[in-house]
Amino acid sequence: MSKPLGDFIPFIAPFVNGCPDPLIERAVRHAAIRLCERSACWRATLPAIDTVAGQAAYAVTPPEQSKVARILWAKLEGKELEGATDDGLLATELSRPEYYYWSTAEFILSPVPSQGTTAALLIRAALKPTLDASELDAAIADEYHDGFVHGALNELLSMHEAEWANLALATSYGAMFQNEINRARRKAETGDSRITRTVAYGGF
């Protein structure tokens, strides 16, 4: 389920008199992106992927109006893969993959799979809203409602030329927003203890 950005307007508009609704929605979106990026609080196991012999790169499919912020872990046929830090060092020979590299656009296996598999590649990722998202995941929107409101008010009240600007109040909301990011990070780490293992290696 999802929640429209417009649902946050009543909680923000009274503090930024005269601010257009689309600007409020944009600020909520920005706050959601920042909180999700910095805390990795929005997590999901993505749809299983088929691998193809001789194919190294694969597209991932996050939920609608979201994108992958980071990879938390990946498994192929039940075996956890290790994250690589440099795509220039990826092995190109055919073998059983042991590493992956995330390029923000595609998921790359290394070595290149020597045989195909069906729904055997599982990826757990931290997500964030897209820059054009009009809705947020309902569970995330409810859990971090105050954080999104505080982050949006921090942005809006910091607009120096706006009639509703209030830099002192913006600073206060900025501190509250950071507290919510910290809370979200702690909650995410407690609820999902797996973290990405990364390795800088010199080839195979």
Rosetta blueprint (number, residue, H / E / L):
1 M L
2 S E
3 K E
4 P E
5 L H
6 G H
7 D H
8 F H
9 I H
10 P H
11 F H
12 I H
13 A H
14 P H
15 F H
16 V L
17 N L
18 G L
19 C L
20 P L
21 D H
22 P H
23 L H
24 I H
25 E H
26 R H
27 A H
28 V H
29 R H
30 H H
31 A H
32 A H
33 I H
34 R H
35 L H
36 C H
37 E H
38 R H
39 S H
40 A L
41 C L
42 W L
43 R E
44 A E
45 T E
46 L L
47 P L
48 A L
49 I E
50 D E
51 T E
52 V L
53 A L
54 G L
55 Q L
56 A L
57 A E
58 Y E
59 A L
60 V L
61 T L
62 P L
63 P L
64 E L
65 Q L
66 S E
67 K E
68 V E
69 A E
70 R E
71 I E
72 L E
73 W E
74 A E
75 K E
76 L E
77 E L
78 G L
79 K E
80 E E
81 L L
82 E E
83 G E
84 A E
85 T L
86 D L
87 D H
88 G H
89 L H
90 L L
91 A L
92 T L
93 E L
94 L E
95 S E
96 R L
97 P L
98 E L
99 Y E
100 Y E
101 Y E
102 W E
103 S L
104 T L
105 A L
106 E L
107 F E
108 I E
109 L E
110 S E
111 P L
112 V E
113 P E
114 S L
115 Q L
116 G L
117 T E
118 T E
119 A E
120 A E
121 L E
122 L E
123 I E
124 R E
125 A E
126 A E
127 L E
128 K E
129 P E
130 T L
131 L L
132 D L
133 A L
134 S L
135 E E
136 L E
137 D E
138 A H
139 A H
140 I H
141 A H
142 D H
143 E H
144 Y L
145 H H
146 D H
147 G H
148 F H
149 V H
150 H H
151 G H
152 A H
153 L H
154 N H
155 E H
156 L H
157 L H
158 S L
159 M L
160 H L
161 E L
162 A L
163 E L
164 W L
165 A L
166 N L
167 L H
168 A H
169 L H
170 A H
171 T H
172 S H
173 Y H
174 G H
175 A H
176 M H
177 F H
178 Q H
179 N H
180 E H
181 I H
182 N H
183 R H
184 A H
185 R H
186 R H
187 K H
188 A H
189 E H
190 T H
191 G H
192 D L
193 S L
194 R L
195 I L
196 T L
197 R L
198 T E
199 V E
200 A L
201 Y L
202 G L
203 G L
204 F L
